[in-house]
Amino acid sequence: MQVTVSRKAHFNAAHRLYRKDWTDQQNEAIYGKCANPHYHGHNYELIVHVTGAIDPNTGYVMDMKVLKDLIKAEVEDLLDHKNLNEQVADFFDLIPSAENIAVVIYNKLKPHLDKSHTLSVTLYETPRNFVNFSG
């Protein structure tokens, strides 16, 4: 039997969507106001989903305190109140779109999980715009 446990987290971050090799006009045509050279911010909502078998000894798929601490150490401490383009090495050469942020988060968390667990990351950039990545 497989069960999914989920943990919500939150972080605030600024970013700019643009390609360094494009002109300002090209960037604006593709990214609109998200290409603003002065950046813009979001209040991101993150949901981390871990799926696996229930451990008969603990009754857990995963200890939620462990998951909470993992999200804090690997995601919140890295991204919260940061300019993603300028302060987070993962985005020095990667456009910090919601899609790419979700993949980076997944890649930060996955190595710390039990190999038998599957991981899915849902990232809300706004209440109506969100992405999901499952590896």
N, C-alpha and C positions, 0 to 999 in steps of 0.2 A: 504494500500500500504506500503510495506517494502522497505527501502532504506538502503544501506550500505555506511557509511562514513569511511574513512581510514586516518590514520596519520602515517607517517614514523618517525623513531627515529634511533639513532646510539649510540653504546657504544663500548668501547674497554675493553677486559678483558682477563686475563690469566686463564688457568685451566690445570688440568691433569686428564685424564681418567684412573682410576685404582680402584681396590678393595683392601682394606686394608688386607682382609683375604686371598688374593692370593699371590703367590710368584711373584717376578719380571718377571720370565719366563712366568707364566700364563698370567699376565697382558700384557706383550709384545705380546704374541700370539694372544690375543683378540683385543687389542687396538693399536698395532703397535707403531709408533712414537708418538702417542697421549698419551702414558703411560710414556713419558719422565719424570724422576724424577725432572728435573729442570723446568718443566712446558712449556707451549707454549701459544701464544696469538692469538686472532682473532679480527677483526674489524667487529663486529656484526651489521647487519642491521635489524631493527625491523619494522614490519607493524602491527598496531593495527586496527582491523576492528570492527566497532560497527553498528549493524543492528537494525532498529526500524522504527516506523511510524514517518512521518514528523509532527512536532508540527505546527498546523495551525496558532498559534500566532507568532512564530518566523521564521517559514520556515526551521527550523533545525531538524535533527534527534538528534544531540547533538552539543552543542557549541564546535567548534574545539579548541578554546583557553582553555576551561576547560579540554578537552582531552589532549592537549599538556602539560598543567601543571600537570595533573594526571600522565602521562607517566614520566615526569621529576622527580616528587616526589617519585613515587613508583618503578620505574625501573632504570632510568639513575643515580639518586643519590645513589642507592643501588649497582649497578653493574659496573658503569663506572670506568675504571682504577683500577680494583680490581683483586686480585687473588681469584677466586671464591671458591676454595677449602679451603683457609686459612682465608679469610676475610668476607665471606658471610655465616651467620649461616644456611641458607636454604641448603647449600651444605656441611656442616660438615659431614653429614652421607648420602648424596645423591650424586651420580655420576653426575657431571655437564656436561652431554651430552647436545647437542642441544635440544633433546626431553625433558629432564628434565628442562632445562632452560625455554623453552616455557611454560611448565606447571606451573612453579613457577611464571612467569610473568603474566599468565592468572589469577592465584589465588590471586596475588597482586592487579590486576586491577578490577576484577569482583565485589567485594563487594562495590565499589565506583560508579558503574553504576546503572542507573534506572533499576528496576526489569523487565521492559518490553523490555529492550534491550538485544540482544544476542551479544556475544563477540567471536572473533576469533583472534588468534595471529599467525603471520607468522614471523619466525626468520631465517635469513640468517646467517649461520656460515661462508660461503664463497660464492662467486657469483654463484657457481653451487650446493652447498649443503644447503638445507633449510628444515625446518619442519613447519607444521601447526597444531595448536591445537585449538579445538572449544568446549572444555568442555565435 
